[in-house]
Amino acid sequence: MPRYKFQCSKCENVQVVFLRISETLEDCEVCNSENTMIKIYDKFFSKSVSKKEQKIGNVTKEYIEKNRELLNQQKKEASSTEYDPS
């Protein structure tokens, strides 16, 4: 069974659970609130923006662009470096 991370929108409790793909976690066990659990997808969400406000596709695109820029920088550095053949 896949492992998923959920966070309560009221008390911000984070819970890791094993669920079937067809299942979901809706109620928080800590504050006993109903329908407040939100699935957390990965670490690249910023805490300053609500997870409800960001769409996964947009976050993924931003992540890819940042890494693409970093990769291009590393390519430039590698091509300008002289290597001693051994």
C-alpha positions as a Markdown table, in Angstrom:
| # | Residue | x | y | z |
|---|---|---|---|---|
| 1 | Met | 0.0 | 0.0 | 0.0 |
| 2 | Pro | 1.2 | 3.5 | -0.8 |
| 3 | Arg | 2.3 | 5.9 | 2.0 |
| 4 | Tyr | 0.7 | 9.3 | 2.0 |
| 5 | Lys | 1.2 | 12.4 | 4.1 |
| 6 | Phe | -1.8 | 14.5 | 5.3 |
| 7 | Gln | -2.0 | 17.7 | 7.2 |
| 8 | Cys | -4.9 | 19.1 | 9.2 |
| 9 | Ser | -6.0 | 22.5 | 8.0 |
| 10 | Lys | -7.1 | 23.4 | 11.5 |
| 11 | Cys | -4.4 | 22.2 | 13.9 |
| 12 | Glu | -1.7 | 21.6 | 11.3 |
| 13 | Asn | -1.1 | 18.1 | 12.6 |
| 14 | Val | 0.9 | 16.0 | 10.0 |
| 15 | Gln | 0.1 | 12.4 | 9.7 |
| 16 | Val | 1.7 | 9.7 | 7.6 |
| 17 | Val | -0.6 | 6.8 | 6.7 |
| 18 | Phe | -0.7 | 3.8 | 4.5 |
| 19 | Leu | -3.8 | 3.8 | 2.3 |
| 20 | Arg | -5.1 | 2.2 | -0.9 |
| 21 | Ile | -5.2 | 4.5 | -3.9 |
| 22 | Ser | -9.0 | 4.6 | -3.6 |
| 23 | Glu | -9.0 | 5.6 | 0.1 |
| 24 | Thr | -8.4 | 9.0 | 1.7 |
| 25 | Leu | -8.0 | 10.5 | 5.1 |
| 26 | Glu | -10.6 | 13.1 | 5.9 |
| 27 | Asp | -10.9 | 13.5 | 9.7 |
| 28 | Cys | -8.1 | 14.7 | 12.1 |
| 29 | Glu | -7.4 | 12.3 | 15.0 |
| 30 | Val | -5.7 | 15.0 | 17.1 |
| 31 | Cys | -8.3 | 17.8 | 17.1 |
| 32 | Asn | -11.3 | 15.6 | 16.1 |
| 33 | Ser | -12.3 | 17.9 | 13.3 |
| 34 | Glu | -14.1 | 16.5 | 10.2 |
| 35 | Asn | -13.0 | 16.9 | 6.6 |
| 36 | Thr | -9.9 | 19.0 | 7.4 |
| 37 | Met | -7.1 | 16.7 | 6.2 |
| 38 | Ile | -5.2 | 17.8 | 3.1 |
| 39 | Lys | -2.8 | 15.5 | 1.2 |
| 40 | Ile | 0.8 | 16.9 | 1.1 |
| 41 | Tyr | 2.6 | 16.0 | -2.0 |
| 42 | Asp | 6.2 | 16.9 | -1.5 |
| 43 | Lys | 8.8 | 19.1 | 0.2 |
| 44 | Phe | 8.9 | 21.8 | -2.5 |
| 45 | Phe | 5.7 | 23.5 | -1.2 |
| 46 | Ser | 6.4 | 26.8 | 0.5 |
| 47 | Lys | 5.0 | 27.3 | 3.9 |
| 48 | Ser | 4.1 | 30.9 | 3.1 |
| 49 | Val | 1.5 | 29.8 | 0.5 |
| 50 | Ser | -1.5 | 27.7 | 1.5 |
| 51 | Lys | -1.4 | 24.2 | -0.1 |
| 52 | Lys | -5.0 | 24.8 | -1.3 |
| 53 | Glu | -4.0 | 27.9 | -3.2 |
| 54 | Gln | -1.2 | 26.2 | -5.2 |
| 55 | Lys | -1.8 | 23.7 | -8.0 |
| 56 | Ile | 0.5 | 20.8 | -8.2 |
| 57 | Gly | 1.3 | 21.5 | -11.9 |
| 58 | Asn | 2.4 | 25.0 | -11.2 |
| 59 | Val | 4.6 | 24.0 | -8.3 |
| 60 | Thr | 6.2 | 21.2 | -10.4 |
| 61 | Lys | 6.9 | 23.7 | -13.3 |
| 62 | Glu | 8.6 | 26.1 | -10.9 |
| 63 | Tyr | 10.7 | 23.3 | -9.4 |
| 64 | Ile | 11.8 | 22.1 | -12.9 |
| 65 | Glu | 12.7 | 25.6 | -14.0 |
| 66 | Lys | 14.8 | 26.2 | -10.9 |
| 67 | Asn | 16.7 | 23.0 | -11.5 |
| 68 | Arg | 17.0 | 23.7 | -15.2 |
| 69 | Glu | 18.8 | 27.0 | -14.4 |
| 70 | Leu | 21.1 | 25.3 | -11.9 |
| 71 | Leu | 21.9 | 22.6 | -14.5 |
| 72 | Asn | 22.8 | 25.2 | -17.1 |
| 73 | Gln | 25.1 | 27.0 | -14.6 |
| 74 | Gln | 26.8 | 23.7 | -13.8 |
| 75 | Lys | 27.3 | 22.9 | -17.6 |
| 76 | Lys | 28.9 | 26.3 | -18.2 |
| 77 | Glu | 31.2 | 25.8 | -15.2 |
| 78 | Ala | 32.2 | 22.3 | -16.4 |
| 79 | Ser | 32.9 | 23.4 | -19.9 |
| 80 | Ser | 35.1 | 26.3 | -18.8 |
| 81 | Thr | 37.2 | 24.0 | -16.5 |
| 82 | Glu | 40.3 | 22.5 | -17.9 |
| 83 | Tyr | 41.0 | 18.9 | -17.0 |
| 84 | Asp | 44.3 | 17.2 | -16.8 |
| 85 | Pro | 44.2 | 14.0 | -18.8 |
| 86 | Ser | 45.8 | 11.2 | -17.0 |
